[in-house]
């Protein structure tokens, strides 16, 4: 049989050219005996399409081998914990490891599946197992499958390269078996370090046109959440969170250091006329500034580095050459008690907005809910953002 290694490239914006599409076409969960992957960056929702497979492997005692990079420590311990829960009970062929170096990146991206009949299929390419890597970014890779005539040796090599890390404690490797290991790695700053924007020289991005804003891409594949109903890591000392303002209502603090809880972080503000897009003069801003609003926080770092730290932020430059990060955050939106459903709410973070005057640096853009603002004067209403312990977010206006 002639090998038909397939090349995929989502630069064409064809959904079938994404890693996510390939993941959605994999065999039925009960036809899988082992799934392996290695990824430079990781977010639990990046494997949303693999949840049925992971749960079935957990039920049947199948193999799961996950090798996850935590470059600069930015991988969240809560994502690792949810992965362990999805993969089922501890067993010999359930292996999860984190790789982190002080002076280099862990950067391979491969996904390998062994079927119950012994055949194998794999992806090797540029896409990380994050929501954006799987469905949004321009990525390229190759697909291999022994059923299509690709060499067994090549497919085994992909699997062996992942398994190698779990042998003899390779440099930079940390095995993760349970919550205690996650706590230890978080304390050591191997996990859970807020991602900070890099310092880069000014000027527009190479190849960009001055005065022309960068193009925004839309996700090509719908990725289901992988966090629903699962625990997360919630720091607790038995006292109110430092981000809780006087009078805020939060669930009672858990008794152990890392325990599931209903809401981990909450913040809110009363909408000004400008926030409500009701300025009497000038153009409406189209966004809501995220400020302290009476909370004991540093608003220049809190929203990007804490409340929304788990979002998949994309680095960009403005038309004037200023550094900017952008994220689409799925949020359960409610207004006046009406459930508007799960919407992707855009946020931007730009350190230059601060300008040494303690101004806001992060903004919520109202695009998906612009009609709500157009049809209703929301001046004076309270907007609340909450991050739940299953990794999901709520946006409420009341």
N, C-alpha and C positions, 0 to 999 in steps of 0.2 A: 504494500500500500504506500502511496506517495504521501509524504508529510504535507500538511496544509497549515503550517503556522500562520496565524492571522494577525495582522497589524491593525491596531485601532488607534484613532487620533481624534480627540474631541474638539480640535480646532475647527473642524467642519461644522460644529454645533449640531451634529446628528446624534440624537440620543442613543442610537445603537452602537455608537463609537465610545461609550463611556464604560468605566469599570462597573458602575452601578447597574447598567443594563445587563452586563455579563453575569453579575451576581444574581440578578433576578431570574436568570435562565438556568441556573444550576439545578442539579438533580433534586428530586424530592428528598426531604430530610431523612426519611427512613432508608434511602439508598446510599447514604454517606456513612463511612466508617471512621474517617479522620479528616479534620480540617486544620490547616496550619497557615500562619501568616507571619510576616515581619513588616513593620511599618515605621517610618521615621517619626511621624507625628500621629497621634491617635485621639479620637473622640468617640465616646460610646455610640453615638447615633450614626457614626460612619459604618457600623456593622449592623444597622437596623434590618437590612435585607437578609442577614444571616441568623437572626434570632430563632426562627423555627428550627433551623439546622442545629444550632447550639443546644436548644432545649431538648431536641430528640436525642442528641448525642449524650446529654446528661442523663436522660431517662434510661438509655440502653447501655451506658458505660462506654460509649465510643470515645475516640481520641480527640483532644483539643490541645493544640500547641500554639501559643500566642507569644510572639516576641515583639516588644513595644519599645520604641525609642522615647526617651524623656530628655530631649535636647534642651539645655539650660534649665532643666527641671520643670518644664511647663506642663507635662502630662498631669492630669488631675487624679488624685488618689480615688476620688469618688467614681471615676470612670473605670478604674481597675477593679474596684469592689463590685460594681454592677456586672462587669464581665465575669467575675468569679461566680456571682449568683446565677447569671444566665447559663453558664457552662455546667452547673449542677454540682453534685457532691464531689468531695475530694477523692481522687483516685490516681493510680500510678500513671495513667496516660492523659491526665489533665495537667498541663504544664504552662505556667504563665511566667514570663520573665521581662524585666525592664533593663534596658541598656542605656547608659549615660556616661559621657566622657567630659573631662574638664576642658579639653582643647580641641575637640573634634565632634562632628555630628554623626549620629547613627542614622543612615539615610536610605537603606534598601526598602523596596516596596514589592513584596511578592505575596500571592495568595494561592494556596495549593489545597486541592480536595482529592482525597482517595475515596473511591466509591466502594460499595459493598462487594462488587464483582471483581475488585482489584484494579480496575482501570483508574486513570488519574487525569486530572485537568488542572491547569495553572494559569495565573496571570503574572506577568513580570513587566513592570513599567515604572512610570513616574508618580502615580497617584497614591497618596497616603490614605489610610483608612480614617478619614474625617468626612463629614457631610460634604464639604466643598471639594475635597479630593475625589470623592466617588461620583459627584453629580454636577459640580459647577465649574471647577478650574479647567483650563486647557491642559490636558494630559495625553500622554502617548504610552503605548505598551504593546506587548504581544500576548496572544492566547495560544496555549498548547493543549493537546488532548490526545492521549494514547488511542482513543477510539477513532480518531481521525488519521492515525498513522504516525503521529509524532513519536520520537524515540523514547522508550521507557527509561533509558539511562539519563536523558535530559530532564525528564520529569522527576526522577528520583534525586537528581542533583539539587533541584529546587528544594525538595523536602529535607534532604540531608544538610543543606546549608543552614536551615532553621534549627534542626535538631542539634547541630554541632555546639550551639551556644549553651545548651543545657548540660553539656559534658564537662566535667572537671573545672567548673567555676571560671569561665573565661573572663579576661580582664574587662571591667566595665559592666559586667552582668550581675543582676540581682534577681534571685528567684523570689517569686511571690506566691505564697500558699494560702494566706488568710489575712484577716484584718490587722493582726498584730504586725505583719511584715509591712503593710501599707503605712501604718502609723510610724514605724521605724524609718522608712524611706522618706516620709513627709518631714519628720524631724531633721533628717539629714539633708533636706532640700534636694533630694533626688526626684521627688514628686511635689506637686502643688505650689510651685513658685509662679507668682503672677508674671505673665509675659509683658515685657516692657518694649516700647518701640525702639528700634535701633537708632543710633545717632548717625545721620547721613548728611553728606554735603548738600547744600541748597541747589536750586535750579530744577527745571522740569525734567521729568524722566527722559532718558535717552530715546530719541525717535518720536517724542510727543510733539504736538503742534502747540505753540504758544497761544493762549487764549481759548484753546479747545479743551473742554472737560474730558476726563477719561471716560471710556465706554464702560457701562455696567452690563455684565452678563447675567442671564437668568439660568437657574438650575435646569438641567436637562432631564433629570429623573427624580421622581418622588421617592424620598427615603423615609420609611416609617421610623418613629422614635424607638430607641432601644432601652429607654430608661423608665418607662411607665411602671409604677407600682413597686419599684425596687428601692432598697435602702441607699443611703449615701453617707458621706463622711461629714459630720457636723461638729465643729469645735464647740465645746461647752465647758464652762467652769462652774455651772450651777447658778450663774448670775445673768442678768440681761446682757445681750450682745452689745458691743461698743457702738454698733451701728443703729441701735434702737433709740429713738427719741423719747422724751418724757411722754407718757401716756400711750405709747404704741402697744398694741396687743399682739403678743407672740405666744406660741405654745410654751408650756413649762419646759425648762431646759432638761435634756436627758441626763441620766445619772452617770453614764460613763462618758469617756472622752469623745468617742466617735459612735454615734448611734443614729438610727433613722429618726426623723422628726418631720412634721408636716410642712413647716416653712422654715427655711434657714436664714433668709435675708429679706427684709422688707424696707421699702423707701417710698415716700410720696411727697407730693407738693400740690398746692392750690394753683390752678391754672390762671395765669395772668391774661389780660386781653391779648398780649402778643402771642403767648402760648396757644390761645384759643383761636388764633388767626383772625382777630377782630381789631387790629390796629386801625385807628381812624385816618392815619396818613401813611404814605409809603407802601411798598410792596409787603405782602405777608411773607413771613420767613419760611413757612412750610415745615417747621421743626419746633421742638420743645427743648429748652435748655435744661440740663440736669445739674442742679445746684444743691447746696447743703440743705436749704429749706428747713432749718431748725435742727437737723440731725448733727451729732458730734462726729463729723466725718471730714476728710480732706476731699472736696469735690473734684479737685484736679486729677486725683488718682483713683478714687473710690469706685467709680462706675466701670471704668475700663479694667482696673486691677482687682476688683473684688466682686461686685454685684454681677457684672457681665463677663467675668474673666474666663468662664468656660465656653463662651461663644467662639465661633470660628472666625477670627479677625483676618481680614485681607489687607495687606499693605499697599498703599497707593501714594501718588504725589498729586497735588493740586496743579492747576494750570500755571500757578505762580511759583511752583517748585517746593511748596511746603509739604512736609510729611503728613500723611493722613491714614487712618485705619478705618475700615468699614466692615460691618457685620450684619447679616440678616438673622435675626433671632426669632425662632418660632415661639409665639406667645398665645396663650389662651386669653382672648379679649372679651371683656364684658363691659357694657355701658348701660347705666340705669337698670341694671338687673337683666338686660337682654344678653344672651350669649351669642357673640359674633363669630365664634369658632376659633380655630387655630390659624393665625395669620403670621406671615413673615414680616416682622417689624424691623425696618432699617435703623441702624445706629451708626454714627461716625464719631471718631475720637481724633482730635488734632491738638497736640500739645501747644502749638503756636497761638491758639485762641486765648491762652492764659495771659500772655503778654505782660507778665510780671505784676498783674493787678488782681490776681486771684479770681479771674473770670472763669466761666465754665469752659471745659475742654471736651465734653461729651454731649451729643445731642441725639434726641429721638426724632426721627423723620416720620411724618404722619401719612405718607403716601397711601398705604393700604387702608387707612381709616379717614382719608381726606373727606369723603362724602359725609361721614358722621359730623365732622367739624363744619362743613359747608351748610348742612341742614339744621344745625343746632348751635346756639350760642353757648359755649361751654365755659365761658368766663366765670371764675369763682368755683368751678367744680374741682373735685380732688382726684388727681391721677395717682394711682399706686402701682408700683412695680414690685413683684415678689418672685424670688427664686425658691422653688420647692426642693425638698430633699431627694426627689427622684430626678433632678436635673432639668425639670420643666419650668417655664416662666408664666406668670400671670400679668396681664395689664388690665387694670380696672379703672373706669371713670364713673364717679357717682356724686 
